[in-house]
C-alpha cells in the first residue's frame, strides 16, 4: 500500500515539475515577447534542467 502512495506522490512531483517548466517558460517568453508555447515550454525545461538532479534527489 505504501509503494502505491509513493508512486502517486512521485507522479505528482513530475506533474508539478512540468507546470513549473511552463510557468518559467511563460515568464521567459513574456520577456522575449514570444507567443510560441512550444518554445516557451522548451525554454522552461532548459532553465530547470540544471535543477533537475536536485529535484530527482528530493523525489527519491
VENLIN-V369178 format. One record per residue. N is the residue number from 1. RES is the residue in three letters. PSI is psi in whole degrees, -180 to 180 (none if undefined). OMEGA is omega in radians with two decimals (NA if undefined). Layout:
((N | RES | PSI | OMEGA) (N | RES | PSI | OMEGA))
This chain:
((1 | UNK | -40 | -3.11) (2 | UNK | -38 | 3.14) (3 | UNK | -41 | -3.14) (4 | UNK | -44 | 3.13) (5 | UNK | -40 | 3.12) (6 | UNK | -42 | 3.13) (7 | UNK | -42 | 3.14) (8 | UNK | -44 | -3.14) (9 | UNK | -35 | 3.09) (10 | UNK | -42 | 3.11) (11 | UNK | -43 | 3.12) (12 | UNK | -40 | 3.13) (13 | UNK | -40 | 3.12) (14 | UNK | -44 | 3.10) (15 | UNK | -45 | 3.11) (16 | UNK | -38 | 3.12) (17 | UNK | -45 | -3.13) (18 | UNK | -34 | 3.07) (19 | UNK | -44 | 3.11) (20 | UNK | -40 | 3.07) (21 | UNK | -47 | -3.12) (22 | UNK | -44 | -3.12) (23 | UNK | -47 | 3.13) (24 | UNK | -44 | 3.13) (25 | UNK | -40 | 3.12) (26 | UNK | -43 | 3.12) (27 | UNK | -45 | 3.11) (28 | UNK | -44 | -3.14) (29 | UNK | -39 | 3.11) (30 | UNK | -42 | 3.14) (31 | UNK | -39 | -3.09) (32 | UNK | 1 | -3.10) (33 | UNK | 45 | -3.13) (34 | UNK | 136 | 3.13) (35 | UNK | -1 | -3.11) (36 | UNK | 110 | -3.03) (37 | UNK | -26 | 3.08) (38 | UNK | -43 | 3.08) (39 | UNK | -42 | -3.13) (40 | UNK | -48 | -3.14) (41 | UNK | -39 | -3.12) (42 | UNK | -46 | 3.14) (43 | UNK | -36 | 3.07) (44 | UNK | -43 | 3.12) (45 | UNK | -42 | 3.14) (46 | UNK | -44 | -3.14) (47 | UNK | -40 | -3.04) (48 | UNK | -10 | 3.13) (49 | UNK | -33 | 3.11) (50 | UNK | -31 | -3.13) (51 | UNK | -12 | -3.01) (52 | UNK | -45 | 3.11) (53 | UNK | -38 | 3.10) (54 | UNK | -45 | 3.13) (55 | UNK | -40 | 3.12) (56 | UNK | -40 | 3.14) (57 | UNK | -33 | 3.08) (58 | UNK | -42 | -3.07) (59 | UNK | -31 | -3.07) (60 | UNK | none | NA))
